[in-house]
Amino acid sequence: MAVVGHSAGGCARPVRPGLYAVTSPVEMADGGVPVLAIHGAADEVVPAEFSRTCAKSHALAEFVESPGGDHFSVIEPDGHARKWLREKLS
């Protein structure tokens, strides 16, 4: 989702609204595919509410908040998100 912010101008009010509309997971139509939104609760770059809203807008989505996780902790090999995902897939 960080890529979305960057490609849309990196701000809350997109510089290029047309691009934002076709790249934002929140704005995209529900494609009928499973969506997993994992977000660090302590993310100071992108609020967790962004992923929570994204998950609510898709019928097959699940939102997981990583306790104490920051912006990058969701990709750490030993982080909560990876542990949760490994358990879910086993």
Secondary structure, DSSP 8 states (H G I E B T S, - for coil): -HHHHHHTTSSSS-SSHHHHHHH-TTTS---SS-EEEEEETT-SSS-HHHHHHHHHTSTTEEEEEETT--TTGGG-TTSHHHHHHHHHH-
